[in-house]
Amino acid sequence: MTRQNPRTLPLAEAARLPLWRQPVSLLFLMAVAMPLAFSTWSALLNNFVIEMAGFTGVQIGWLHTVREIPGLLAVAVLAILLLFREQAVAGWMLVLLGASTAVTAWFPGLTGIMLVTLLSSIGFHYYETVNQSLQLQWIDRSRAPRTLGWLVAAGSGASLLAYGCIVLTWKSLGLSYNTVYMASGGLCVLIALFCLIAYPRFEAPHPQRKSIVLRRRYWLYYALQIMAGARRQIFVVFAAFMMVEKFGFGVEEVTALMLITFVSNMVIGPVLGRLVSRFGEQTAMLIEYGGLFFVFLAYGGLYWYDWGIGVASALYVIDNMFFAMAFSQKTYIQKIGDPADMAPTAAVAFTINHIAAVFLPALLGYLWVTAPSSVFALAAGMAGVSFLLALLVPRHPGPGNETRLGNRSGWAAIPAE
């Protein structure tokens, strides 16, 4: 008779544990750890590479292309899952992310920044891949939108803490890039190690497939993913870079702008969760993509009209608020997908999401130096395509009702069960 590992606990029995040791609590703790490292890295990146390495739009484009390579190779996580549990992989990838962030300032040259960025990106993307799978396995479908909304708020709260500390202490304490990177990355490592040690191994009722899964009925989800990846990449690479290059934002200004963004997301995250729960994924997607279409057009307008720093800052905050609605894609695939497909589908989705992300930053970096408004016009076009795709999402998606094209009754409201 095979002895069960005493640290392994079926998910159905996890409710007997104290609240702080339950699966959802672990998800919240990891949701806090990740942005402590990643958001701090993002907040300082543009100033760091411009001041320390003299980056232009070309170099920043290549840097983000390198950063997205692990995302393109996210399906490789399935090979890792043949040897290790998803929960353990999530914890150790957080350790890698935190450690890489901690040593970022040690390598101020182009090659060093590229290498450290690649390592931190492996940690970030592989963590996000398995974390999405764990969320969809551990969170009950009926509570998923609200819980995911609160997870967004928790991550925003962690970012708010990190950014608030930077804004309040960067000048007053004369902080260096090395000090901030070491503190934020080190804290991420400590929390990740606690997650690995303090929690039992939760065993979901549906064993996950460890091979690549591509299903025709998931095609709309795949299409939404590839458009989201391309559109998001333009924002991540060039929106904050514009604030530094065009408007001369320093570390404090960039961090303060992101701080405002995360305060907004802390408030709006739970509200968005209730919105998705009440009105469905399609409504959330249409609001997100329609809003992003006009925001990106306005970004381009900043290079044609003298709208000033205030408008640029407001657009940046609004942009982030729309992107906070992206978890509606998670609940969409959770509703239409086979429970055993969550891990391989998350891996495939991350790879699809990063197809355009690998080549777009480098190519658009060259376009940026001649016509930056064209970069944002392209992003607006992508948001428009996403809006059209979202029109195909049923009001009540499920197996056999994945898109409106496959179900004649898809245009009519289907009573909730």
N, C-alpha and C positions, 0 to 999 in steps of 0.2 A: 504494500500500500504506500503510495507516494504521500509524503508529508508536505502539507501546505506551508509555504513560507509564513512565519508568524507576523511578518510586516505587511503581508498582502491581505487586503480587506475587500470583499465584494461591495460594489457601490450601494446595493440595497441595504447593507448593514451600516453604512457610514453615518446615518442619521443618529445612531446611538452615541457617537463621539461628541465631545464638547464642541460648541459652535466653532471655536477657533481652529479645530483640527479637521473640519469637514471639507469636502472637495471644493465647494464654492469659495470657502475662505482661502484655500490655497490658490485658486484662480485670482482672487482679489490681491493676495500678497504678491504674486508674480506680476500682476497688472501694475502694481506700484513699483516693483524693482526695475522693470525694463525701462520705463521713461526716465528714471533717475540717471541712468547712463546715456541712453539714446538721445533724450531731449536736451541734456546738457551738451553733448557732443554737437548736436544740431545748432543749438543757440550760439555756440562760440565758433563754429566751423568757418563761416564766411569771413569773419574778422581775422581769425587765426591764419587762414591760408593767404589772405591778402596782405596782412602785416608781416608774416613770418616767411612766406614763400613767394610773394608777388604774383599770385594767381590772377589770371584774366578769365573771361568767359570760356575760353578754349580749355584751359587746365581744369576749371571747375566742372566742365562737361565731361572730360575724360575721367576725373575722379569719381563722379557719380556713375559713369558707365562701369568702372571697376567695382563700385559698391553694389551694383545690381547683378553682377555675375552670379553670386551665390543664390540669389532669388530665382534666376533662370534655371539653376541646377537644383531647385528645391526637391525635385523628385528623387534625388539621391538620398534623401532622408529615409525613404522606404527601405534602403539597404541597411541603414543604421538600425531601423526598427526590427530587423531580423535578429539583432543581437541584444538590443536594449529596449526597455519599456519607454513609451512616449513620455511618461511623467519624469523619468530620469533624464531623458534627452532634453526636455524643456529646462530642467534645473542646470545641467552642465552647459547648455548653450547660453544661459544667462550669465554663468561664470565667465565664459569666453568673451561675451559682450562687455561685461564690466571690466575685466582685466585689460582688454584691448583699449577701451576708453581711457582707463587710468594712465596708460603709457603714451597716449597720443602726442603730448607735447614733447616727448623725448626724441621725436623724429620729425623735425620741422622742414626737411627737404622734400622734394617731389616724390622720390622713390620711397622714403620712409612713410610719408603720409599715405601713399597708395597701399603699402603693405599693411599698415595698421588698420586702415579702412577696410581692406579685404577681410582681415581676421574678425573685426567687429561685425562686419556684414554677415559673415558666416554664422556668428552667434545670434545676431538679430533675426535673420531670415529663417534659420532652422528652428529657433525658438518660436517665432510667429506661426510657422507651419504646424508644429505639433500642438501649440497652444490653441490654435483654432480648432483642431481636431478634438482636443480635450474639452473645450467649451461645448461643442456640439454633442459630445457623448455624455457629459456630466450634468448639463443643464436640461431640465425638463422642457419639452417643446412649448407647453402652455405658458411657461414663465420666461422663455428665452429672450424675447424682445426687451422686457423690463430689466432682466438681469444683465444683459449685454449693455443696456443703457447705463446701468450703475457701474459696470466695469469701465466703460468709457469715462465716467465721472471720476472713478478711482485713479485711473491713469492720468487724467488731467490734473487731479489734485497733487499727485506726485511731481508732475512737471511744474505745477504752480509753486510747490515747495522749493524745488531746485532753482527755478528762475527767480523767485523772490529773494532767495539767499544771494544770488549773483547780483541782482539789482541793488540790494541793500549794502553789500559788502565789497563789491568790485573795486570801487574807488576809495571808500572809507578805510578799508584794510589793506589796500594796495595789492590785491590778489593777482597772481600770475595765472596764465593758462594752465601750467603744470599743477598748481595747487587745486584748482577747480576740477580738472580732469581726474586727478588722483582721488579726491574726496568723493565725487559722484560715482566714478567707476568702482572704487573700493566698497562703497555702501551697497551697490548693486551686487557685488560678489558676496558680501556678508549675508544679505537677504536670501540670495540663491542657495548658499550653503545651508542656511537654516531650513529652507524649503526641502532640501534633499535629506536632511537629518530628522526633522521633527514630524514629518507626515508619513503615514503608512502608504503602501502602494495600493492605490484604488483600482479595482478590477471592474471594468464596465461589463454589462451583460452581453454585449455583442462584440465578439473578437473581431479585430480589424484586419482587413485584407492587407497583405504586405507586398502586393504587386501593383503595377500601374493600372489604374482603372480609367477608361475613357468610355462614356456611355452616350449614345446618340441623344437620349432624352434629356441630358444635361446641357445641350448645346447652347441654350440661351444664357445659362450661368457662365459658361466659358466665354461667350461673346462679351458679356458684361465685364468679366474679369480683364480681358485684354484691353478693352477701352479704358477701364478704370486705371490700369497700370500705366498706360501711356499718358493719360491726362494728369494723373497724380504726379508723375515724374516731372512734368513740366513745372508744376507748382513747387515741388520740393526743391528742385535745382535752381530755378530762376526767380521765384517770387522774393525769397529772402535775399538772394544775391542782388536783386534790383534795389532793395532798400538800402543796402550798403553802398553799391556802386553809383546809383543815380542820386540818392538822397543823402549819402554820407552818414548813415546811421553807425554809431559806435556800439560796443558790446552792451552798454547799459540800455541804449534805445532798442536794439534788436531784442534783447532779453525782456525788456518791459513790454514790448509789443506781443511777444509770445506769452508773457504772463497774463496779459489781458485776454488773449485767445483761450488760455486754459481755464481761466475763471469762467469765461462764457461757456466752455464745454462742460465744466463741472455742473453748471446750472441746467444746461440744455440737454445733457446726456440722458438723465432719467425721463425728461419730457419727451424726447425722441423715442425712447423705449415704449412709453405709453402710446405715442402716436402710431408706431408700427403695430403694436398689439391691437389697437382699436380699428385702424383704417387699412392695415395691410401693407405688405412690402411695396406694392406698386406705387401707392400714394407717396411713400417716403422717397422712392427712387425718382419719381417725376419732379418732386420738389427739389431734391438735391441736384439733379442734372439740369433742370431748367434754371435754377439759381446760379449754378456754376457757369452756364453759358453766358449769362449777362455779366457775371463777375470778370470772366476772362476777357470779354470785349472791353470792359472798363479798364482792365490792366493795360491793354493795348492803347487805350485812349490817353493814358498817362504820358505817352511819348508824343502825342499830337497836341494835347491841350495842357495848359498850366493849371492843373487841378491841385497840385501841392501835396505836401506830406500828409496832411490830415486825411484826404481822400484815399491815398495809397495805404495808409495804416488801417483805415476802416475796411477797405477791400480785403486786406490780408486777414483780418479777424473774421469777416463774413465768410471768406473762402474756407477757413478752417472749420467754421460751424457747419457748413454744408458737408464737408468731408466727414464730419462726425456721424453722419447718417449712413455711412457705408456699411454698418453692421446689418442693414436690411438684406444685403446679399447673403450673409451668413444664415439668417433665419430662413431665407428662401431655399437655399440648398438643404438645410436641415429638414424642411417640410417635404421636399420632392425626392430626397435621396434615400437610398438604402442605408440603414444604421451601420452596416459593416463597411460602408464606403467612405465614412467621414475622414479617416486618416489619408487614404490614397487620393481622395478628391481634394483635400486641402493641399496636398503636395503638388498635384497636377495644376490646381488653380493658381498656386504661387508661381509655378513655372510659366503658365500662360500669362499671368499678370505681368511678368517681367520680360516677355519676348521683346516688346517695343522699348522697355525701360533700359535695355542693355545698349542699344545703338542710338536711341533718341538723344540722350544728353550730349554725347560727343558730336553728333551731326548738328544739333541745334546750337551747340556752343559756337560753331562757326557762323551760323545765321545770326546769333545774338550780337556779335560784334559789328554787324552791318545793319540789321533791321530787327531790333528786339521786339517791336510791336507785332511782327509777323509770328513770333514764337507763341505769343498769347492768342493770336487769331487762330492758330492751328489748334490750340487747346480748346478754344470755344467751339470749333468744328467737332472735336471729339466729344465734347459735352452734348452737342446736338445729336450726334449719332447715338450716344447712350440714352438720351431721352426717347428716341424712336424705338430703341430696343426695349426700354422699360414699358412701352405701350403694350408689349406682348406678354407681360407678366400677368397671370390671372389674379383675380381678387382673393381667391382662396386656393393657393397652389398646393399640390399634393401629387403622389404617384398616379400617373395617368392624366394629370391635369397640370403638366409642367409649363405649358405655354397656351396662349389663346388660339394659336394656329392648330393645335392638336385636339381642341375640344370646342365644338360649335357653341356650346353653352357658356364658353369662357367669357363672353362679353356681358353675360348676365350675372347678377350677384348670386352666389351659392350660399344658402344658409349655413352658418357655422354649426358644427356638430356639438 
